[in-house]
Amino acid sequence: MKPPYQITSEILRLTSSISEKIGEVKSAKLIKPATELRKQNRIKSIQSSLEIEGNTFTVEQITALINNKRVLAPQKDIIEVKNAIELYDKINEFNAYEINSLCIAHKILMNTLIENAGQFRTTAVGIIKGRDITHVAPPGNIVFPLMKDLFHYLKNDKDLLLIKSCVYHYEFEFIHPFLDGNGRMGRFWQTVILKNYSPVFEYLPIESLIKERQQAYYNVLGISDNQGNSTLFIEFMLEIINIALEDLLNTQNYALTSSDRISIFKIFIENELFTRQDYLRHNKNISTATASRDLKEAVDNEIIEKIGEKRMTKYRYKK
């Protein structure tokens, strides 16, 4: 059965705005942001999602851990961060539409932190905030059927993937399929889904914007629970996505490296043969000499293959 929600005028406005911004992102060659910005955004995503759940690590501490420096912190927090780093590093290995892939991701996220990591719960759980029980999740014996229905909706429903990603996020939190780690997984899996809509979402720090609006995030989850549908939550998350894209468009002063240019061009050319002139037409702000250096470096690093010589030279990305 399709999860309950309505397509409102606000949802239509936001999906239109997001689509326009993704078009601007493509035009600005930001579909895969510059290396330094990608690194910063990935760290912000990890730090924000963990902080929402009470982890004490700062952005600086996570950066130090990634750079193999010693960090003084509670052991549990260190494990959570290391697990999250591994999870986000493997984001392209997960299939957004497969339950088994979700369970593998959860096993990485919660490795050594809980028993039965990667397995759906079979017992009853409730969410407690302070002294209050804010949500009683569905019984353990119906978790798998509910998740199976949710993935069927995600894979087969005709609504926009933007909308379905928000519906999934809400329904995942409502079902609360794992004993722990549901908040982190819900936010992460929406990003996995959104990557199928546009590659730009892989490095968009949506989690950091949720962290900035943490109380509103919890409030809208609660209101949606009481209303029995996810309409308000969809509007909330689409607004978050819209703001994240706007922030990305405001970072156009980040300089692209040769590696960035080669990586971005692959998204546009895919597996087609191309010439240096094709590469230059896509990167109008670089010289012929720079284009030649980019392509030579990519050949040397076995990212692309060179076919022919001199004026007959063409290139193609290796699979």
Secondary structure as UniProt FT lines:
FT   HELIX           9..27
FT   TURN            28..29
FT   HELIX           35..52
FT   TURN            53..54
FT   HELIX           59..66
FT   TURN            67..68
FT   HELIX           75..89
FT   HELIX           91..93
FT   TURN            96..97
FT   HELIX           99..109
FT   TURN            110..113
FT   TURN            115..118
FT   STRAND          126..129
FT   TURN            130..131
FT   STRAND          132..136
FT   HELIX           140..142
FT   HELIX           143..156
FT   HELIX           161..175
FT   HELIX           182..194
FT   TURN            195..197
FT   HELIX           199..203
FT   HELIX           206..212
FT   HELIX           214..227
FT   HELIX           231..249
FT   TURN            250..253
FT   HELIX           258..269
FT   TURN            270..271
FT   HELIX           276..282
FT   TURN            284..285
FT   HELIX           288..300
FT   TURN            301..302
FT   STRAND          304..307
FT   HELIX           310..312
FT   STRAND          314..317
//
